[in-house]
Amino acid sequence: MAENHDHGHTPAAWTTAVIIFIGFCVSGALMVMDQPLAFWLSLVIIPIGGVVGAVMRGMGMGKKPLPPVRIAGE
């Protein structure tokens, strides 16, 4: 694991993070503006980010699985 320092920097990960961040920002702004219905509706953006990320990962834009690590003596 020490040789892998990319932290999952992939298009799928970045897109997911940006969509979720936008969802939190919109929700926070609407909460401050005292718009309860719009606030609750804006929370739908957050799980959409997860769905988009899962779809992108399924399309091959996510992190590739690492090969299993072999321990000496096994």
N, CA, C and O atoms as a Tripos MOL2 file, in Angstrom:
@<TRIPOS>MOLECULE
protein
  296   295    74     0     0
PROTEIN
NO_CHARGES

@<TRIPOS>ATOM
      1 N           0.8090   -1.2010    0.0000 N.3       1 MET1
      2 CA          0.0000    0.0000    0.0000 C.3       1 MET1
      3 C           0.8500    1.2620    0.0000 C.2       1 MET1
      4 O           0.3900    2.3140   -0.4440 O.2       1 MET1
      5 N           2.0690    1.1760    0.4860 N.am      2 ALA2
      6 CA          2.9020    2.3710    0.5590 C.3       2 ALA2
      7 C           3.2760    2.8960   -0.8180 C.2       2 ALA2
      8 O           3.5350    4.0890   -0.9770 O.2       2 ALA2
      9 N           3.3070    2.0150   -1.8210 N.am      3 GLU3
     10 CA          3.6920    2.4670   -3.1550 C.3       3 GLU3
     11 C           2.5430    3.1100   -3.9170 C.2       3 GLU3
     12 O           2.7570    3.6190   -5.0170 O.2       3 GLU3
     13 N           1.3440    3.1040   -3.3750 N.am      4 ASN4
     14 CA          0.1760    3.6490   -4.0760 C.3       4 ASN4
     15 C          -0.2590    4.9470   -3.4000 C.2       4 ASN4
     16 O          -0.8940    4.9180   -2.3450 O.2       4 ASN4
     17 N           0.0840    6.0920   -4.0100 N.am      5 HIS5
     18 CA         -0.2040    7.3860   -3.3990 C.3       5 HIS5
     19 C          -1.1470    8.2360   -4.2290 C.2       5 HIS5
     20 O          -1.1240    9.4600   -4.1050 O.2       5 HIS5
     21 N          -1.9780    7.6310   -5.0740 N.am      6 ASP6
     22 CA         -2.8130    8.4480   -5.9490 C.3       6 ASP6
     23 C          -4.1250    8.8760   -5.2910 C.2       6 ASP6
     24 O          -4.7930    9.7720   -5.8090 O.2       6 ASP6
     25 N          -4.5080    8.2830   -4.1960 N.am      7 HIS7
     26 CA         -5.7230    8.6490   -3.4600 C.3       7 HIS7
     27 C          -6.9740    8.5890   -4.3280 C.2       7 HIS7
     28 O          -7.9510    9.2810   -4.0400 O.2       7 HIS7
     29 N          -6.9680    7.7900   -5.3670 N.am      8 GLY8
     30 CA         -8.1460    7.6170   -6.2000 C.3       8 GLY8
     31 C          -8.4600    8.7830   -7.1090 C.2       8 GLY8
     32 O          -9.6290    9.0330   -7.4000 O.2       8 GLY8
     33 N          -7.4520    9.5030   -7.5640 N.am      9 HIS9
     34 CA         -7.6830   10.6410   -8.4660 C.3       9 HIS9
     35 C          -8.1110   10.1250   -9.8340 C.2       9 HIS9
     36 O          -7.2760    9.8530  -10.6960 O.2       9 HIS9
     37 N          -9.4180    9.9930  -10.0220 N.am     10 THR10
     38 CA         -9.9770    9.5160  -11.2800 C.3      10 THR10
     39 C         -11.1210   10.4390  -11.6810 C.2      10 THR10
     40 O         -11.6380   11.1760  -10.8410 O.2      10 THR10
     41 N         -11.5220   10.4140  -12.9440 N.am     11 PRO11
     42 CA        -12.6710   11.2260  -13.3430 C.3      11 PRO11
     43 C         -13.9300   10.8920  -12.5370 C.2      11 PRO11
     44 O         -14.7020   11.7860  -12.1930 O.2      11 PRO11
     45 N         -14.1330    9.6210  -12.2410 N.am     12 ALA12
     46 CA        -15.3180    9.2330  -11.4690 C.3      12 ALA12
     47 C         -15.2740    9.8220  -10.0600 C.2      12 ALA12
     48 O         -16.2840   10.3220   -9.5640 O.2      12 ALA12
     49 N         -14.1170    9.7640   -9.4190 N.am     13 ALA13
     50 CA        -13.9940   10.2820   -8.0580 C.3      13 ALA13
     51 C         -14.1570   11.8010   -8.0240 C.2      13 ALA13
     52 O         -14.8560   12.3350   -7.1630 O.2      13 ALA13
     53 N         -13.5130   12.4890   -8.9600 N.am     14 TRP14
     54 CA        -13.6170   13.9490   -8.9860 C.3      14 TRP14
     55 C         -15.0440   14.3980   -9.2840 C.2      14 TRP14
     56 O         -15.5470   15.3260   -8.6510 O.2      14 TRP14
     57 N         -15.6960   13.7500  -10.2380 N.am     15 THR15
     58 CA        -17.0680   14.1230  -10.5790 C.3      15 THR15
     59 C         -17.9930   13.9040   -9.3960 C.2      15 THR15
     60 O         -18.8360   14.7500   -9.0980 O.2      15 THR15
     61 N         -17.8380   12.7680   -8.7190 N.am     16 THR16
     62 CA        -18.6570   12.4850   -7.5410 C.3      16 THR16
     63 C         -18.4460   13.5420   -6.4700 C.2      16 THR16
     64 O         -19.4100   14.0650   -5.9110 O.2      16 THR16
     65 N         -17.1900   13.8580   -6.1820 N.am     17 ALA17
     66 CA        -16.8910   14.8390   -5.1380 C.3      17 ALA17
     67 C         -17.4500   16.2160   -5.4780 C.2      17 ALA17
     68 O         -17.9820   16.9000   -4.6030 O.2      17 ALA17
     69 N         -17.3360   16.6250   -6.7310 N.am     18 VAL18
     70 CA        -17.8320   17.9510   -7.1310 C.3      18 VAL18
     71 C         -19.3510   18.0150   -7.0270 C.2      18 VAL18
     72 O         -19.8890   19.0010   -6.5220 O.2      18 VAL18
     73 N         -20.0540   16.9830   -7.4960 N.am     19 ILE19
     74 CA        -21.5160   16.9930   -7.4300 C.3      19 ILE19
     75 C         -21.9880   17.0090   -5.9790 C.2      19 ILE19
     76 O         -22.9080   17.7530   -5.6400 O.2      19 ILE19
     77 N         -21.3740   16.2060   -5.1240 N.am     20 ILE20
     78 CA        -21.7610   16.1870   -3.7080 C.3      20 ILE20
     79 C         -21.4500   17.5300   -3.0530 C.2      20 ILE20
     80 O         -22.2500   18.0270   -2.2610 O.2      20 ILE20
     81 N         -20.3020   18.1230   -3.3710 N.am     21 PHE21
     82 CA        -19.9540   19.4360   -2.8260 C.3      21 PHE21
     83 C         -20.9760   20.4860   -3.2440 C.2      21 PHE21
     84 O         -21.4020   21.2990   -2.4240 O.2      21 PHE21
     85 N         -21.3690   20.4730   -4.5110 N.am     22 ILE22
     86 CA        -22.3930   21.4110   -4.9840 C.3      22 ILE22
     87 C         -23.6990   21.1860   -4.2330 C.2      22 ILE22
     88 O         -24.3650   22.1480   -3.8520 O.2      22 ILE22
     89 N         -24.0710   19.9310   -4.0150 N.am     23 GLY23
     90 CA        -25.2920   19.6320   -3.2670 C.3      23 GLY23
     91 C         -25.2560   20.2020   -1.8590 C.2      23 GLY23
     92 O         -26.2420   20.7770   -1.3970 O.2      23 GLY23
     93 N         -24.1230   20.0470   -1.1700 N.am     24 PHE24
     94 CA        -24.0050   20.6010    0.1780 C.3      24 PHE24
     95 C         -24.0360   22.1260    0.1590 C.2      24 PHE24
     96 O         -24.6520   22.7400    1.0300 O.2      24 PHE24
     97 N         -23.3860   22.7400   -0.8160 N.am     25 CYS25
     98 CA        -23.3820   24.2080   -0.9050 C.3      25 CYS25
     99 C         -24.7800   24.7540   -1.1700 C.2      25 CYS25
    100 O         -25.2090   25.7110   -0.5270 O.2      25 CYS25
    101 N         -25.4840   24.1480   -2.1110 N.am     26 VAL26
    102 CA        -26.8470   24.5950   -2.4190 C.3      26 VAL26
    103 C         -27.7490   24.3980   -1.2080 C.2      26 VAL26
    104 O         -28.5240   25.2890   -0.8610 O.2      26 VAL26
    105 N         -27.6550   23.2470   -0.5660 N.am     27 SER27
    106 CA        -28.4780   22.9820    0.6180 C.3      27 SER27
    107 C         -28.1710   23.9730    1.7320 C.2      27 SER27
    108 O         -29.0810   24.4860    2.3830 O.2      27 SER27
    109 N         -26.8840   24.2400    1.9500 N.am     28 GLY28
    110 CA        -26.5050   25.1930    2.9910 C.3      28 GLY28
    111 C         -27.0100   26.5930    2.7060 C.2      28 GLY28
    112 O         -27.4940   27.2780    3.6070 O.2      28 GLY28
    113 N         -26.8990   27.0220    1.4570 N.am     29 ALA29
    114 CA        -27.3820   28.3590    1.0970 C.3      29 ALA29
    115 C         -28.8910   28.4610    1.2800 C.2      29 ALA29
    116 O         -29.3900   29.4640    1.7910 O.2      29 ALA29
    117 N         -29.6140   27.4330    0.8690 N.am     30 LEU30
    118 CA        -31.0720   27.4640    1.0100 C.3      30 LEU30
    119 C         -31.5010   27.4000    2.4740 C.2      30 LEU30
    120 O         -32.5330   27.9580    2.8470 O.2      30 LEU30
    121 N         -30.7120   26.7220    3.3000 N.am     31 MET31
    122 CA        -31.0360   26.6800    4.7230 C.3      31 MET31
    123 C         -30.8800   28.0760    5.3300 C.2      31 MET31
    124 O         -31.7170   28.5080    6.1220 O.2      31 MET31
    125 N         -29.8130   28.7760    4.9600 N.am     32 VAL32
    126 CA        -29.5880   30.1280    5.4700 C.3      32 VAL32
    127 C         -30.6510   31.0900    4.9510 C.2      32 VAL32
    128 O         -31.0540   32.0140    5.6580 O.2      32 VAL32
    129 N         -31.1080   30.8740    3.7080 N.am     33 MET33
    130 CA        -32.1360   31.7370    3.1220 C.3      33 MET33
    131 C         -33.5440   31.3880    3.6110 C.2      33 MET33
    132 O         -34.5220   31.9990    3.1820 O.2      33 MET33
    133 N         -33.6430   30.4090    4.5040 N.am     34 ASP34
    134 CA        -34.9210   30.0080    5.0950 C.3      34 ASP34
    135 C         -35.9280   29.5750    4.0210 C.2      34 ASP34
    136 O         -37.0540   30.0670    3.9560 O.2      34 ASP34
    137 N         -35.4800   28.6460    3.1930 N.am     35 GLN35
    138 CA        -36.3270   28.0610    2.1480 C.3      35 GLN35
    139 C         -36.4330   26.5550    2.4140 C.2      35 GLN35
    140 O         -35.7460   25.7700    1.7610 O.2      35 GLN35
    141 N         -37.2830   26.1400    3.3630 N.am     36 PRO36
    142 CA        -37.2760   24.7330    3.7810 C.3      36 PRO36
    143 C         -37.6270   23.7410    2.6670 C.2      36 PRO36
    144 O         -36.9850   22.6960    2.5630 O.2      36 PRO36
    145 N         -38.6160   24.0390    1.8440 N.am     37 LEU37
    146 CA        -38.9860   23.0920    0.7900 C.3      37 LEU37
    147 C         -37.8500   22.9440   -0.2200 C.2      37 LEU37
    148 O         -37.4940   21.8280   -0.5970 O.2      37 LEU37
    149 N         -37.2890   24.0550   -0.6520 N.am     38 ALA38
    150 CA        -36.1760   24.0010   -1.6020 C.3      38 ALA38
    151 C         -34.9600   23.3230   -0.9700 C.2      38 ALA38
    152 O         -34.2250   22.6080   -1.6510 O.2      38 ALA38
    153 N         -34.7460   23.5440    0.3320 N.am     39 PHE39
    154 CA        -33.6390   22.8860    1.0330 C.3      39 PHE39
    155 C         -33.7800   21.3730    0.9470 C.2      39 PHE39
    156 O         -32.8340   20.6780    0.5780 O.2      39 PHE39
    157 N         -34.9540   20.8660    1.2860 N.am     40 TRP40
    158 CA        -35.1530   19.4150    1.2730 C.3      40 TRP40
    159 C         -35.0660   18.8540   -0.1410 C.2      40 TRP40
    160 O         -34.5540   17.7530   -0.3420 O.2      40 TRP40
    161 N         -35.5590   19.6000   -1.1150 N.am     41 LEU41
    162 CA        -35.4570   19.1430   -2.5030 C.3      41 LEU41
    163 C         -34.0050   19.1510   -2.9900 C.2      41 LEU41
    164 O         -33.6080   18.3000   -3.7860 O.2      41 LEU41
    165 N         -33.2210   20.1120   -2.5100 N.am     42 SER42
    166 CA        -31.8270   20.1900   -2.9500 C.3      42 SER42
    167 C         -30.9810   19.0470   -2.3940 C.2      42 SER42
    168 O         -29.9190   18.7460   -2.9380 O.2      42 SER42
    169 N         -31.4320   18.4160   -1.3310 N.am     43 LEU43
    170 CA        -30.6800   17.2880   -0.7770 C.3      43 LEU43
    171 C         -30.6490   16.0950   -1.7350 C.2      43 LEU43
    172 O         -29.8460   15.1770   -1.5630 O.2      43 LEU43
    173 N         -31.5190   16.1110   -2.7370 N.am     44 VAL44
    174 CA        -31.5240   15.0430   -3.7420 C.3      44 VAL44
    175 C         -30.2380   15.0770   -4.5690 C.2      44 VAL44
    176 O         -29.8300   14.0550   -5.1220 O.2      44 VAL44
    177 N         -29.6030   16.2370   -4.6550 N.am     45 ILE45
    178 CA        -28.3690   16.3690   -5.4420 C.3      45 ILE45
    179 C         -27.2680   15.4680   -4.8740 C.2      45 ILE45
    180 O         -26.4650   14.9250   -5.6330 O.2      45 ILE45
    181 N         -27.2240   15.3070   -3.5670 N.am     46 ILE46
    182 CA        -26.1300   14.5760   -2.9200 C.3      46 ILE46
    183 C         -26.1020   13.1030   -3.3350 C.2      46 ILE46
    184 O         -25.0550   12.6320   -3.7790 O.2      46 ILE46
    185 N         -27.2100   12.3500   -3.2110 N.am     47 PRO47
    186 CA        -27.1360   10.9540   -3.6690 C.3      47 PRO47
    187 C         -26.9780   10.8180   -5.1870 C.2      47 PRO47
    188 O         -26.4690    9.8060   -5.6690 O.2      47 PRO47
    189 N         -27.4130   11.8310   -5.9370 N.am     48 ILE48
    190 CA        -27.1950   11.7920   -7.3890 C.3      48 ILE48
    191 C         -25.6970   11.7440   -7.6800 C.2      48 ILE48
    192 O         -25.2660   11.0750   -8.6190 O.2      48 ILE48
    193 N         -24.9030   12.4510   -6.8760 N.am     49 GLY49
    194 CA        -23.4490   12.4020   -7.0440 C.3      49 GLY49
    195 C         -22.9070   10.9920   -6.8800 C.2      49 GLY49
    196 O         -22.0320   10.5650   -7.6340 O.2      49 GLY49
    197 N         -23.4250   10.2730   -5.8970 N.am     50 GLY50
    198 CA        -22.9950    8.8860   -5.7030 C.3      50 GLY50
    199 C         -23.3830    7.9860   -6.8590 C.2      50 GLY50
    200 O         -22.6090    7.1220   -7.2710 O.2      50 GLY50
    201 N         -24.5800    8.1890   -7.3780 N.am     51 VAL51
    202 CA        -25.0480    7.3860   -8.5110 C.3      51 VAL51
    203 C         -24.2000    7.6720   -9.7490 C.2      51 VAL51
    204 O         -23.7990    6.7510  -10.4600 O.2      51 VAL51
    205 N         -23.9330    8.9480  -10.0010 N.am     52 VAL52
    206 CA        -23.1030    9.3170  -11.1580 C.3      52 VAL52
    207 C         -21.7150    8.6930  -11.0270 C.2      52 VAL52
    208 O         -21.1690    8.1810  -12.0050 O.2      52 VAL52
    209 N         -21.1490    8.7330   -9.8330 N.am     53 GLY53
    210 CA        -19.8320    8.1310   -9.6200 C.3      53 GLY53
    211 C         -19.8320    6.6300   -9.8490 C.2      53 GLY53
    212 O         -18.9010    6.0880  -10.4450 O.2      53 GLY53
    213 N         -20.8770    5.9550   -9.3760 N.am     54 ALA54
    214 CA        -20.9670    4.5070   -9.5760 C.3      54 ALA54
    215 C         -21.1060    4.1620  -11.0600 C.2      54 ALA54
    216 O         -20.5030    3.2020  -11.5410 O.2      54 ALA54
    217 N         -21.8990    4.9470  -11.7730 N.am     55 VAL55
    218 CA        -22.0630    4.7100  -13.2150 C.3      55 VAL55
    219 C         -20.7390    4.9430  -13.9390 C.2      55 VAL55
    220 O         -20.3530    4.1540  -14.8020 O.2      55 VAL55
    221 N         -20.0490    6.0210  -13.5880 N.am     56 MET56
    222 CA        -18.7660    6.3090  -14.2350 C.3      56 MET56
    223 C         -17.7340    5.2260  -13.9180 C.2      56 MET56
    224 O         -16.9410    4.8470  -14.7810 O.2      56 MET56
    225 N         -17.7450    4.7320  -12.6830 N.am     57 ARG57
    226 CA        -16.8240    3.6470  -12.3280 C.3      57 ARG57
    227 C         -17.1470    2.3990  -13.1460 C.2      57 ARG57
    228 O         -16.2460    1.6960  -13.6030 O.2      57 ARG57
    229 N         -18.4440    2.1310  -13.3280 N.am     58 GLY58
    230 CA        -18.8520    0.9970  -14.1440 C.3      58 GLY58
    231 C         -18.4490    1.1430  -15.6000 C.2      58 GLY58
    232 O         -18.2610    0.1480  -16.2990 O.2      58 GLY58
    233 N         -18.3160    2.3770  -16.0570 N.am     59 MET59
    234 CA        -17.8950    2.6450  -17.4350 C.3      59 MET59
    235 C         -16.3710    2.6100  -17.5820 C.2      59 MET59
    236 O         -15.8450    2.8460  -18.6700 O.2      59 MET59
    237 N         -15.6670    2.3160  -16.4940 N.am     60 GLY60
    238 CA        -14.2110    2.2130  -16.5590 C.3      60 GLY60
    239 C         -13.4700    3.4900  -16.2430 C.2      60 GLY60
    240 O         -12.2630    3.5660  -16.4710 O.2      60 GLY60
    241 N         -14.1570    4.5040  -15.7230 N.am     61 MET61
    242 CA        -13.4930    5.7690  -15.4080 C.3      61 MET61
    243 C         -13.0680    5.8580  -13.9510 C.2      61 MET61
    244 O         -12.5970    6.9030  -13.5010 O.2      61 MET61
    245 N         -13.2310    4.7760  -13.2180 N.am     62 GLY62
    246 CA        -12.8430    4.7560  -11.8110 C.3      62 GLY62
    247 C         -11.4710    4.1380  -11.6310 C.2      62 GLY62
    248 O         -10.7780    3.8330  -12.6020 O.2      62 GLY62
    249 N         -11.0930    3.9590  -10.3860 N.am     63 LYS63
    250 CA         -9.7910    3.3900  -10.0710 C.3      63 LYS63
    251 C          -9.8020    1.8910  -10.3640 C.2      63 LYS63
    252 O         -10.7500    1.1830  -10.0260 O.2      63 LYS63
    253 N          -8.7500    1.4370  -10.9860 N.am     64 LYS64
    254 CA         -8.6200    0.0120  -11.2830 C.3      64 LYS64
    255 C          -8.2530   -0.7340  -10.0010 C.2      64 LYS64
    256 O          -7.4650   -0.2260   -9.2030 O.2      64 LYS64
    257 N          -8.8070   -1.9250   -9.7900 N.am     65 PRO65
    258 CA         -8.4590   -2.6830   -8.5820 C.3      65 PRO65
    259 C          -6.9790   -3.0700   -8.5810 C.2      65 PRO65
    260 O          -6.4000   -3.3950   -9.6180 O.2      65 PRO65
    261 N          -6.3970   -3.0250   -7.4090 N.am     66 LEU66
    262 CA         -4.9870   -3.3930   -7.2720 C.3      66 LEU66
    263 C          -4.8570   -4.9090   -7.2380 C.2      66 LEU66
    264 O          -5.7490   -5.5910   -6.7330 O.2      66 LEU66
    265 N          -3.7660   -5.4470   -7.7630 N.am     67 PRO67
    266 CA         -3.5660   -6.8960   -7.6720 C.3      67 PRO67
    267 C          -3.3290   -7.2800   -6.2160 C.2      67 PRO67
    268 O          -2.8300   -6.4720   -5.4330 O.2      67 PRO67
    269 N          -3.6830   -8.5090   -5.8500 N.am     68 PRO68
    270 CA         -3.4700   -8.9250   -4.4580 C.3      68 PRO68
    271 C          -1.9820   -8.9270   -4.1040 C.2      68 PRO68
    272 O          -1.1290   -9.2550   -4.9290 O.2      68 PRO68
    273 N          -1.7030   -8.5580   -2.8770 N.am     69 VAL69
    274 CA         -0.3230   -8.5020   -2.3940 C.3      69 VAL69
    275 C           0.0800   -9.8880   -1.9080 C.2      69 VAL69
    276 O          -0.6330  -10.5170   -1.1260 O.2      69 VAL69
    277 N           1.2180  -10.3490   -2.3750 N.am     70 ARG70
    278 CA          1.7270  -11.6480   -1.9290 C.3      70 ARG70
    279 C           2.7130  -11.4220   -0.7860 C.2      70 ARG70
    280 O           3.6160  -10.5900   -0.8740 O.2      70 ARG70
    281 N           2.5180  -12.1650    0.2610 N.am     71 ILE71
    282 CA          3.3960  -12.0760    1.4280 C.3      71 ILE71
    283 C           4.4510  -13.1690    1.3080 C.2      71 ILE71
    284 O           4.1350  -14.3140    0.9840 O.2      71 ILE71
    285 N           5.7010  -12.8100    1.5710 N.am     72 ALA72
    286 CA          6.7950  -13.7700    1.4610 C.3      72 ALA72
    287 C           6.5670  -14.9330    2.4160 C.2      72 ALA72
    288 O           6.1880  -14.7350    3.5700 O.2      72 ALA72
    289 N           6.7960  -16.1320    1.9330 N.am     73 GLY73
    290 CA          6.6560  -17.3110    2.7710 C.3      73 GLY73
    291 C           5.3110  -17.9980    2.6350 C.2      73 GLY73
    292 O           5.0690  -19.0030    3.3030 O.2      73 GLY73
    293 N           4.4420  -17.4900    1.8000 N.am     74 GLU74
    294 CA          3.1380  -18.1420    1.6270 C.3      74 GLU74
    295 C           3.1460  -19.0290    0.4220 C.2      74 GLU74
    296 O           2.1360  -19.6620    0.1140 O.2      74 GLU74
@<TRIPOS>BOND
     1     1     2 1
     2     2     3 1
     3     3     4 2
     4     3     5 am
     5     5     6 1
     6     6     7 1
     7     7     8 2
     8     7     9 am
     9     9    10 1
    10    10    11 1
    11    11    12 2
    12    11    13 am
    13    13    14 1
    14    14    15 1
    15    15    16 2
    16    15    17 am
    17    17    18 1
    18    18    19 1
    19    19    20 2
    20    19    21 am
    21    21    22 1
    22    22    23 1
    23    23    24 2
    24    23    25 am
    25    25    26 1
    26    26    27 1
    27    27    28 2
    28    27    29 am
    29    29    30 1
    30    30    31 1
    31    31    32 2
    32    31    33 am
    33    33    34 1
    34    34    35 1
    35    35    36 2
    36    35    37 am
    37    37    38 1
    38    38    39 1
    39    39    40 2
    40    39    41 am
    41    41    42 1
    42    42    43 1
    43    43    44 2
    44    43    45 am
    45    45    46 1
    46    46    47 1
    47    47    48 2
    48    47    49 am
    49    49    50 1
    50    50    51 1
    51    51    52 2
    52    51    53 am
    53    53    54 1
    54    54    55 1
    55    55    56 2
    56    55    57 am
    57    57    58 1
    58    58    59 1
    59    59    60 2
    60    59    61 am
    61    61    62 1
    62    62    63 1
    63    63    64 2
    64    63    65 am
    65    65    66 1
    66    66    67 1
    67    67    68 2
    68    67    69 am
    69    69    70 1
    70    70    71 1
    71    71    72 2
    72    71    73 am
    73    73    74 1
    74    74    75 1
    75    75    76 2
    76    75    77 am
    77    77    78 1
    78    78    79 1
    79    79    80 2
    80    79    81 am
    81    81    82 1
    82    82    83 1
    83    83    84 2
    84    83    85 am
    85    85    86 1
    86    86    87 1
    87    87    88 2
    88    87    89 am
    89    89    90 1
    90    90    91 1
    91    91    92 2
    92    91    93 am
    93    93    94 1
    94    94    95 1
    95    95    96 2
    96    95    97 am
    97    97    98 1
    98    98    99 1
    99    99   100 2
   100    99   101 am
   101   101   102 1
   102   102   103 1
   103   103   104 2
   104   103   105 am
   105   105   106 1
   106   106   107 1
   107   107   108 2
   108   107   109 am
   109   109   110 1
   110   110   111 1
   111   111   112 2
   112   111   113 am
   113   113   114 1
   114   114   115 1
   115   115   116 2
   116   115   117 am
   117   117   118 1
   118   118   119 1
   119   119   120 2
   120   119   121 am
   121   121   122 1
   122   122   123 1
   123   123   124 2
   124   123   125 am
   125   125   126 1
   126   126   127 1
   127   127   128 2
   128   127   129 am
   129   129   130 1
   130   130   131 1
   131   131   132 2
   132   131   133 am
   133   133   134 1
   134   134   135 1
   135   135   136 2
   136   135   137 am
   137   137   138 1
   138   138   139 1
   139   139   140 2
   140   139   141 am
   141   141   142 1
   142   142   143 1
   143   143   144 2
   144   143   145 am
   145   145   146 1
   146   146   147 1
   147   147   148 2
   148   147   149 am
   149   149   150 1
   150   150   151 1
   151   151   152 2
   152   151   153 am
   153   153   154 1
   154   154   155 1
   155   155   156 2
   156   155   157 am
   157   157   158 1
   158   158   159 1
   159   159   160 2
   160   159   161 am
   161   161   162 1
   162   162   163 1
   163   163   164 2
   164   163   165 am
   165   165   166 1
   166   166   167 1
   167   167   168 2
   168   167   169 am
   169   169   170 1
   170   170   171 1
   171   171   172 2
   172   171   173 am
   173   173   174 1
   174   174   175 1
   175   175   176 2
   176   175   177 am
   177   177   178 1
   178   178   179 1
   179   179   180 2
   180   179   181 am
   181   181   182 1
   182   182   183 1
   183   183   184 2
   184   183   185 am
   185   185   186 1
   186   186   187 1
   187   187   188 2
   188   187   189 am
   189   189   190 1
   190   190   191 1
   191   191   192 2
   192   191   193 am
   193   193   194 1
   194   194   195 1
   195   195   196 2
   196   195   197 am
   197   197   198 1
   198   198   199 1
   199   199   200 2
   200   199   201 am
   201   201   202 1
   202   202   203 1
   203   203   204 2
   204   203   205 am
   205   205   206 1
   206   206   207 1
   207   207   208 2
   208   207   209 am
   209   209   210 1
   210   210   211 1
   211   211   212 2
   212   211   213 am
   213   213   214 1
   214   214   215 1
   215   215   216 2
   216   215   217 am
   217   217   218 1
   218   218   219 1
   219   219   220 2
   220   219   221 am
   221   221   222 1
   222   222   223 1
   223   223   224 2
   224   223   225 am
   225   225   226 1
   226   226   227 1
   227   227   228 2
   228   227   229 am
   229   229   230 1
   230   230   231 1
   231   231   232 2
   232   231   233 am
   233   233   234 1
   234   234   235 1
   235   235   236 2
   236   235   237 am
   237   237   238 1
   238   238   239 1
   239   239   240 2
   240   239   241 am
   241   241   242 1
   242   242   243 1
   243   243   244 2
   244   243   245 am
   245   245   246 1
   246   246   247 1
   247   247   248 2
   248   247   249 am
   249   249   250 1
   250   250   251 1
   251   251   252 2
   252   251   253 am
   253   253   254 1
   254   254   255 1
   255   255   256 2
   256   255   257 am
   257   257   258 1
   258   258   259 1
   259   259   260 2
   260   259   261 am
   261   261   262 1
   262   262   263 1
   263   263   264 2
   264   263   265 am
   265   265   266 1
   266   266   267 1
   267   267   268 2
   268   267   269 am
   269   269   270 1
   270   270   271 1
   271   271   272 2
   272   271   273 am
   273   273   274 1
   274   274   275 1
   275   275   276 2
   276   275   277 am
   277   277   278 1
   278   278   279 1
   279   279   280 2
   280   279   281 am
   281   281   282 1
   282   282   283 1
   283   283   284 2
   284   283   285 am
   285   285   286 1
   286   286   287 1
   287   287   288 2
   288   287   289 am
   289   289   290 1
   290   290   291 1
   291   291   292 2
   292   291   293 am
   293   293   294 1
   294   294   295 1
   295   295   296 2
@<TRIPOS>SUBSTRUCTURE
     1 MET1         2 RESIDUE 1 A MET
     2 ALA2         6 RESIDUE 1 A ALA
     3 GLU3        10 RESIDUE 1 A GLU
     4 ASN4        14 RESIDUE 1 A ASN
     5 HIS5        18 RESIDUE 1 A HIS
     6 ASP6        22 RESIDUE 1 A ASP
     7 HIS7        26 RESIDUE 1 A HIS
     8 GLY8        30 RESIDUE 1 A GLY
     9 HIS9        34 RESIDUE 1 A HIS
    10 THR10       38 RESIDUE 1 A THR
    11 PRO11       42 RESIDUE 1 A PRO
    12 ALA12       46 RESIDUE 1 A ALA
    13 ALA13       50 RESIDUE 1 A ALA
    14 TRP14       54 RESIDUE 1 A TRP
    15 THR15       58 RESIDUE 1 A THR
    16 THR16       62 RESIDUE 1 A THR
    17 ALA17       66 RESIDUE 1 A ALA
    18 VAL18       70 RESIDUE 1 A VAL
    19 ILE19       74 RESIDUE 1 A ILE
    20 ILE20       78 RESIDUE 1 A ILE
    21 PHE21       82 RESIDUE 1 A PHE
    22 ILE22       86 RESIDUE 1 A ILE
    23 GLY23       90 RESIDUE 1 A GLY
    24 PHE24       94 RESIDUE 1 A PHE
    25 CYS25       98 RESIDUE 1 A CYS
    26 VAL26      102 RESIDUE 1 A VAL
    27 SER27      106 RESIDUE 1 A SER
    28 GLY28      110 RESIDUE 1 A GLY
    29 ALA29      114 RESIDUE 1 A ALA
    30 LEU30      118 RESIDUE 1 A LEU
    31 MET31      122 RESIDUE 1 A MET
    32 VAL32      126 RESIDUE 1 A VAL
    33 MET33      130 RESIDUE 1 A MET
    34 ASP34      134 RESIDUE 1 A ASP
    35 GLN35      138 RESIDUE 1 A GLN
    36 PRO36      142 RESIDUE 1 A PRO
    37 LEU37      146 RESIDUE 1 A LEU
    38 ALA38      150 RESIDUE 1 A ALA
    39 PHE39      154 RESIDUE 1 A PHE
    40 TRP40      158 RESIDUE 1 A TRP
    41 LEU41      162 RESIDUE 1 A LEU
    42 SER42      166 RESIDUE 1 A SER
    43 LEU43      170 RESIDUE 1 A LEU
    44 VAL44      174 RESIDUE 1 A VAL
    45 ILE45      178 RESIDUE 1 A ILE
    46 ILE46      182 RESIDUE 1 A ILE
    47 PRO47      186 RESIDUE 1 A PRO
    48 ILE48      190 RESIDUE 1 A ILE
    49 GLY49      194 RESIDUE 1 A GLY
    50 GLY50      198 RESIDUE 1 A GLY
    51 VAL51      202 RESIDUE 1 A VAL
    52 VAL52      206 RESIDUE 1 A VAL
    53 GLY53      210 RESIDUE 1 A GLY
    54 ALA54      214 RESIDUE 1 A ALA
    55 VAL55      218 RESIDUE 1 A VAL
    56 MET56      222 RESIDUE 1 A MET
    57 ARG57      226 RESIDUE 1 A ARG
    58 GLY58      230 RESIDUE 1 A GLY
    59 MET59      234 RESIDUE 1 A MET
    60 GLY60      238 RESIDUE 1 A GLY
    61 MET61      242 RESIDUE 1 A MET
    62 GLY62      246 RESIDUE 1 A GLY
    63 LYS63      250 RESIDUE 1 A LYS
    64 LYS64      254 RESIDUE 1 A LYS
    65 PRO65      258 RESIDUE 1 A PRO
    66 LEU66      262 RESIDUE 1 A LEU
    67 PRO67      266 RESIDUE 1 A PRO
    68 PRO68      270 RESIDUE 1 A PRO
    69 VAL69      274 RESIDUE 1 A VAL
    70 ARG70      278 RESIDUE 1 A ARG
    71 ILE71      282 RESIDUE 1 A ILE
    72 ALA72      286 RESIDUE 1 A ALA
    73 GLY73      290 RESIDUE 1 A GLY
    74 GLU74      294 RESIDUE 1 A GLU
